[in-house]
Amino acid sequence: MHIRTDDPHTPDVQGLILEHLQEMHATSPQESVHALGLDQLRADGVTLWTVRQDDGELLGCGALKRLDSRHGEIKRCAPPSSPAGGEWPVRCWST
């Protein structure tokens, strides 16, 4: 298993993030959706990491949004709908 910084526009990562955003908007009131979109994940002060199996299969992702020099916000993982993702990334990245 590998954790590395990644680009939200990588095809599998993009699909995962869009799936997560769709789920958040479908299950939460609009004012309670704090997930970052693709462009927000590329902004200065935001670092995105992915968790992948040794074969490259995406298991999940998470991000750190810098708020100031001493504070940041952890954005939780959005696990794939496929059973291959399991629950590990959710436990790893949950806030």
Secondary structure, 3 states (H helix, E strand, C coil): CEEEECCCCCHHHHHHHHHHHHHHHHHCCHHHCCCCCCCHHHCCCEEEEEEECCCCCEEEEEEEEECCCCCEEEECCCCCCCHHHCCHHHHHHCC
